[in-house]
Amino acid sequence: MVNPIRLIKASIDTGRDLLRPPTAGDNPDTADAPRAPVLVPIRSLGANHRSRIADHLLSLDDNDRYLRFGYLAHDAQIQKYVDGLDFERDDIFGIYNRKLELLAVAHLAYAKAHGYEKCAEFGVSVVPAARGRGYGARLFERAAMHSSNEGVRMMFIHALSENAPMLKIVRNAGAHVERDGSESEAYLMLPDASLDSRMTEMLEERYAQTDYNLKVQAKQFWSVLGELQEIRRNAIEAQKRSAS
Ligand SMILES: CC(C)(COP(=O)(O)OP(=O)(O)OC[C@H]1O[C@@H](n2cnc3c(N)ncnc32)[C@H](O)[C@@H]1OP(=O)(O)O)[C@@H](O)C(=O)NCCC(=O)NCCS
């Protein structure tokens, strides 16, 4: 089970980090990818996050779109997929940075077909600059734990056989992988839910929501401060002009 002391420490670290003004180094395109913190704030996403999910997926290049969807999804196809996300039936998880950009998104889709009600399919993407930090693996773990807690017995992953990082994640988690030429199917049998898994998920979600709220407040704070500094600069300039 997740250690509550670690959760509190992680929240304090987040708060301390948010007191730094945002810099170019926060841009996932320019940042040297640091290792992920021990506890990654993975939160469940509702329909109000739809446009940010679209931004995340539309930012993926052709190769990543091919790996994520199994075909080269064009912008309109991605938009259609995002518009069709059913937040009531499925679960979507995400990891935000301090600029409130989604670094990673996972979709856990529950099977609809009769006889497969206890199965769920997992799909994930991480922006290139944030890869190798363990976000993909953490999202997989979180989805597996959530599936167990929802009574799902098997998590299913469809990946292209060339997708070495994804296949590594599922193998590390103990999934059975069957390769069929250029495509691979992975199956992970899930344990029953326990008090431990329910408590852990509840605490992790609470931590992620707190982390997100702090990021929202910090973003507002730095934007107001930026506007005040701009007003001050303009006033000084105007003063200088009228004095000369
Ligand atoms: C697949 C993907 C989600 C992985 O995300 P990530 O955050 O970089 O993954 P992680 O850091 O958690 O772990 C990747 C694992 O693969 C390993 N890995 C990375 N590149 C690898 C490579 N070229 N060959 C073999 N293993 C590799 C890492 O070492 C790590 O394993 P480890 O924990 O045993 O060290 C990301 O690459 C991605 O978004 N790809 C495009 C979309 C996609 O393929 N989605 C999956 C379809 S379901």
The ligand as an ORCA input file, in Angstrom:
! r2SCAN-3c Opt
* xyz 0 1
  C       5.113      3.318    -25.346
  C       5.224      4.583    -24.505
  C       3.864      4.912    -23.905
  C       6.247      4.355    -23.376
  O       6.220      5.458    -22.513
  P       7.433      5.772    -21.491
  O       6.907      6.696    -20.456
  O       8.618      6.212    -22.234
  O       7.699      4.332    -20.873
  P       8.475      3.975    -19.525
  O       9.505      5.029    -19.276
  O       7.479      3.731    -18.450
  O       9.101      2.553    -19.808
  C       9.530      2.144    -21.033
  C      10.252      0.807    -20.848
  O      10.689      0.449    -22.145
  C      12.110      0.419    -22.155
  N      12.510      0.907    -23.463
  C      12.522      2.175    -23.930
  N      12.946      2.195    -25.200
  C      13.185      0.903    -25.531
  C      13.652      0.267    -26.716
  N      13.920      0.959    -27.822
  N      13.789     -1.081    -26.684
  C      13.494     -1.802    -25.595
  N      13.044     -1.248    -24.443
  C      12.912      0.084    -24.429
  C      12.538      1.279    -20.994
  O      13.847      0.958    -20.574
  C      11.491      0.925    -19.972
  O      11.732     -0.355    -19.411
  P      12.372     -0.513    -17.918
  O      11.376      0.133    -16.978
  O      12.465     -1.987    -17.718
  O      13.673      0.204    -17.936
  C       5.732      5.801    -25.364
  O       6.922      5.410    -26.003
  C       4.735      6.294    -26.403
  O       3.883      7.128    -26.094
  N       4.816      5.789    -27.654
  C       3.915      6.207    -28.729
  C       2.490      5.680    -28.529
  C       2.487      4.201    -28.239
  O       3.305      3.440    -28.723
  N       1.501      3.762    -27.422
  C       1.346      2.382    -27.048
  C       0.197      1.768    -27.785
  S      -0.844      0.912    -26.663
*
